[in-house]
């Protein structure tokens, strides 16, 4: 029971950490502000944030479900994962932790969102936020890619959870976005201050998570690969 709760909490935490990583955080604020500036009523800005969140979360959810279900449904792959997952997990966590600490780097790709898409979303008004959410989610930044493919997917495969953990991850990615939508609706002058604080929090949260990943990975490697514990 405790293991299940901690696993679910991890999925939510990975989602939150994904959403407040520098690249996704900047695109989240840009998207909501871009659409929200054309909305006359503040309450509709909140709706904009919710639609943007829905679009983004759905992409993460669908990708995670497809990946996890595919891995678990293939008999040979599923058998290998069940047999060797605990051994693979140790070195894998160490590598992911090194990425989170900045010891390893992933080359960033393009923005993935053209001016044409932004303008089309603006013409769609509030509903365009959903389109931006989908496009931005598909444009994985290095940190968000590591957290999604390197943390959530292995966790879901190990827990044999093809739906619940992806759903919780999607909820985690949604929480910071809704907060910023509320800030845009109530007073844009708060955004800079909150952005600065969240950026500082993200830095330490990512470092702590990376250290925990490396420590856990070393422990699992020593126990299940080298049989030293």
MONOR-V544227 format. One record per residue. RES is the residue in one letter. NEAR is the number of other ideal C-beta (glycine too) atoms within 10 Angstrom. Layout:
res=RES near=NEAR
res=RES near=NEAR
//
This chain:
res=X near=5
res=X near=6
res=X near=8
res=X near=11
res=X near=9
res=X near=10
res=X near=17
res=X near=18
res=X near=12
res=X near=19
res=X near=25
res=X near=18
res=X near=17
res=X near=23
res=X near=27
res=X near=19
res=X near=22
res=X near=28
res=X near=27
res=X near=25
res=X near=23
res=X near=16
res=X near=18
res=X near=25
res=X near=21
res=X near=13
res=X near=22
res=X near=25
res=X near=21
res=X near=14
res=X near=28
res=X near=29
res=X near=17
res=X near=17
res=X near=29
res=X near=23
res=X near=11
res=X near=14
res=X near=18
res=X near=6
res=X near=10
res=X near=13
res=X near=9
res=X near=16
res=X near=26
res=X near=19
res=X near=17
res=X near=29
res=X near=28
res=X near=18
res=X near=21
res=X near=31
res=X near=26
res=X near=17
res=X near=21
res=X near=29
res=X near=24
res=X near=15
res=X near=19
res=X near=25
res=X near=19
res=X near=14
res=X near=18
res=X near=24
res=X near=16
res=X near=12
res=X near=18
res=X near=23
res=X near=15
res=X near=12
res=X near=17
res=X near=17
res=X near=10
res=X near=12
res=X near=8
res=X near=7
res=X near=13
res=X near=15
res=X near=10
res=X near=13
res=X near=18
res=X near=13
res=X near=10
res=X near=11
res=X near=14
res=X near=14
res=X near=14
res=X near=18
res=X near=19
res=X near=19
res=X near=14
res=X near=18
res=X near=24
res=X near=18
res=X near=16
res=X near=22
res=X near=25
res=X near=17
res=X near=21
res=X near=26
res=X near=16
res=X near=12
res=X near=11
res=X near=13
res=X near=9
res=X near=12
res=X near=5
res=X near=12
res=X near=11
res=X near=7
res=X near=12
res=X near=14
res=X near=17
res=X near=11
res=X near=7
res=X near=8
res=X near=16
res=X near=18
res=X near=12
res=X near=14
res=X near=23
res=X near=14
res=X near=10
res=X near=14
res=X near=13
res=X near=19
res=X near=14
res=X near=24
res=X near=30
res=X near=21
res=X near=19
res=X near=28
res=X near=30
res=X near=20
res=X near=22
res=X near=25
res=X near=26
res=X near=13
res=X near=16
res=X near=23
res=X near=22
res=X near=17
res=X near=22
res=X near=24
res=X near=17
res=X near=22
res=X near=29
res=X near=22
res=X near=15
res=X near=19
res=X near=25
res=X near=26
res=X near=19
res=X near=19
res=X near=19
res=X near=26
res=X near=22
res=X near=16
res=X near=17
res=X near=12
res=X near=20
res=X near=19
res=X near=13
res=X near=14
res=X near=27
res=X near=27
res=X near=19
res=X near=22
res=X near=30
res=X near=24
res=X near=16
res=X near=24
res=X near=29
res=X near=22
res=X near=14
res=X near=23
res=X near=26
res=X near=16
res=X near=16
res=X near=25
res=X near=27
res=X near=16
res=X near=22
res=X near=23
res=X near=20
res=X near=12
res=X near=10
res=X near=13
res=X near=8
res=X near=13
res=X near=15
res=X near=11
res=X near=10
res=X near=14
res=X near=16
res=X near=10
res=X near=10
res=X near=19
res=X near=14
res=X near=10
res=X near=11
res=X near=20
res=X near=14
res=X near=9
res=X near=17
res=X near=20
res=X near=14
res=X near=12
res=X near=20
res=X near=21
res=X near=13
res=X near=13
res=X near=22
res=X near=19
res=X near=13
res=X near=15
res=X near=20
res=X near=15
res=X near=13
res=X near=20
res=X near=20
res=X near=13
res=X near=14
res=X near=16
res=X near=13
res=X near=9
res=X near=7
res=X near=7
res=X near=9
//
